[in-house]
């Protein structure tokens, strides 16, 4: 258990000191309309199709232009939805930028609570500040929520006793893909 906690602390500390100018966003197609992007922080999940661009997590704010450029290689459509799998900064850091660009931010109710108030990440010994209104989820849920778009059904399920109290798991039904955040 100590090794797992120590690894998480070192990974987070490395992320905090990372030179984002050197990060490359890589895209991998997983199914017909489902993609995964890697860069820094948690992986991003995407549903890209005729209906919308749906992004799962958005890493760090300085990476938003690179993420948008990678999405532009797949489609000319803007990001319509951003789903945060939990409230940690390596999954929500791009919320403000994408919210300003018009994306609808979706998350479990506890994610909104954590992002809207001062907090403390105990294992990092780090205080967090409240996020601006534009970075907060405008659609929240307490258990499950479904999205029917791009020829698939995305079912988002709250995992109450996971990494945080707001964790969500996303299942792409037709594509048989699961995105789990951390």
C-alpha positions in Angstrom: 0.0 0.0 0.0 2.8 2.4 0.8 4.4 1.8 -2.6 1.2 2.6 -4.3 0.7 5.8 -2.4 4.4 6.8 -2.9 4.1 6.2 -6.6 1.0 8.4 -6.8 2.7 11.2 -4.9 5.8 11.0 -7.1 3.7 10.9 -10.3 1.6 13.9 -9.2 4.7 15.9 -8.2 6.3 15.1 -11.6 3.1 16.3 -13.3 3.2 19.6 -11.3 6.7 20.3 -12.5 6.2 19.0 -16.1 7.2 21.1 -19.1 3.9 20.9 -21.0 5.5 22.3 -24.2 7.2 18.9 -24.6 4.1 16.9 -24.2 2.7 15.2 -27.4 -0.9 14.2 -27.6 -1.2 10.7 -29.1 -4.5 9.4 -30.5 -5.5 5.8 -30.8 -8.7 4.5 -32.4 -10.4 1.9 -30.2 -13.7 1.3 -32.1 -15.7 2.9 -34.8 -16.3 6.3 -33.1 -14.3 5.8 -29.9 -10.7 7.1 -29.4 -8.2 7.3 -26.6 -5.7 10.2 -26.3 -2.6 10.2 -24.1 -0.5 13.1 -23.1 0.1 14.0 -19.5 -2.1 13.0 -16.6 -5.1 10.6 -17.1 -6.0 9.3 -20.6 -8.8 11.0 -22.5 -11.7 9.1 -24.0 -13.5 10.4 -27.0 -16.7 9.7 -28.9 -16.4 11.4 -32.3 -19.2 11.2 -34.9 -22.1 12.7 -36.6 -23.9 13.9 -33.5 -21.1 15.4 -31.4 -17.6 15.4 -29.9 -17.8 13.9 -26.4 -14.6 14.1 -24.4 -13.9 12.2 -21.2 -11.5 14.1 -19.0 -9.3 17.0 -20.2 -5.9 16.8 -18.5 -4.1 20.0 -17.8 -5.0 23.6 -18.9 -1.8 24.2 -20.9 -2.5 21.1 -23.0 -5.9 22.3 -24.2 -4.7 23.7 -27.5 -2.8 20.5 -28.2 -5.9 18.4 -27.4 -8.1 20.6 -29.6 -5.5 20.2 -32.4 -5.6 16.4 -32.0 -9.4 16.5 -32.1 -9.3 18.7 -35.2 -7.3 15.9 -37.0 -10.4 13.7 -36.4 -13.3 16.2 -37.1 -14.0 19.8 -37.7 -16.7 19.8 -35.0 -16.1 21.5 -31.7 -16.2 19.7 -28.3 -19.8 19.6 -27.2 -19.5 17.6 -24.0 -16.8 17.1 -21.4 -17.3 14.4 -18.8 -15.0 14.5 -15.7 -14.4 11.1 -14.3 -13.4 12.7 -11.0 -12.2 16.1 -9.6 -8.4 15.8 -9.7 -6.6 18.5 -11.7 -5.0 16.0 -14.2 -8.6 15.2 -15.3 -10.3 18.6 -15.0 -7.5 21.1 -15.8 -8.9 21.9 -19.2 -12.4 22.5 -18.0 -12.1 26.3 -18.0 -10.7 26.4 -21.5 -13.2 24.0 -23.0 -16.1 25.6 -21.0 -15.2 29.0 -22.5 -15.1 27.3 -25.9 -18.8 26.3 -25.4 -18.5 22.7 -24.1 -21.1 21.4 -21.6 -19.3 20.0 -18.6 -20.8 17.0 -17.0 -19.8 15.2 -13.8 -21.0 13.5 -10.6 -22.5 16.0 -8.1 -19.5 15.4 -5.8 -17.1 16.5 -8.5 -18.9 19.8 -8.7 -18.8 20.2 -4.9 -15.1 19.5 -4.8 -14.3 21.8 -7.7 -16.4 24.7 -6.4 -14.8 24.8 -2.9 -11.4 25.0 -1.4 -10.0 21.5 -0.8 -7.1 19.5 0.2 -5.5 16.5 -1.6 -4.2 14.6 1.5 -1.7 12.3 -0.2 -0.1 15.3 -2.0 -0.3 17.6 1.0 -1.8 20.1 -1.5 -4.5 22.7 -1.1 -6.8 23.3 -4.1 -8.7 26.5 -4.9 -12.2 26.8 -6.1 -12.5 26.7 -9.8 -14.2 29.6 -11.8 -17.9 29.1 -12.7 -17.1 28.3 -16.3 -14.9 25.3 -15.2 -17.7 23.8 -13.1 -20.0 21.0 -14.3 -23.3 22.4 -15.4 -24.9 18.9 -15.7 -24.5 16.7 -12.6 -25.8 13.3 -11.6 -25.9 11.2 -8.5 -26.0 7.7 -9.8 -26.1 7.0 -13.6 -26.5 9.1 -16.7 -26.8 8.0 -20.4 -25.8 9.7 -23.6 -27.1 8.5 -26.9 -24.9 9.8 -29.7 -22.7 8.9 -32.5 -24.6 5.6 -33.0 -23.7 4.4 -29.5 -25.0 4.6 -25.9 -22.6 5.9 -23.3 -23.6 4.9 -19.8 -21.9 6.8 -17.1 -22.0 5.0 -13.7 -21.0 6.5 -10.3 -18.4 4.4 -8.4 -19.0 5.6 -4.9 -16.1 3.9 -3.1 -13.3 4.4 -5.6 -10.4 6.8 -6.1 -12.6 9.7 -5.0 -16.2 10.1 -3.9 -17.2 11.4 -7.4 -15.6 8.7 -9.6 -17.4 7.7 -12.7 -17.0 4.8 -15.2 -18.1 5.2 -18.8 -19.2 2.2 -20.9 -19.6 2.5 -24.6 -22.4 -0.1 -25.1 -22.2 -0.8 -28.9 -18.4 -0.3 -29.1 -17.8 -2.5 -26.0 -15.2 -0.1 -24.5 -14.9 1.0 -20.9 -13.2 4.2 -19.7 -12.4 4.2 -16.0 -10.5 7.5 -15.2 -7.9 6.5 -12.6 
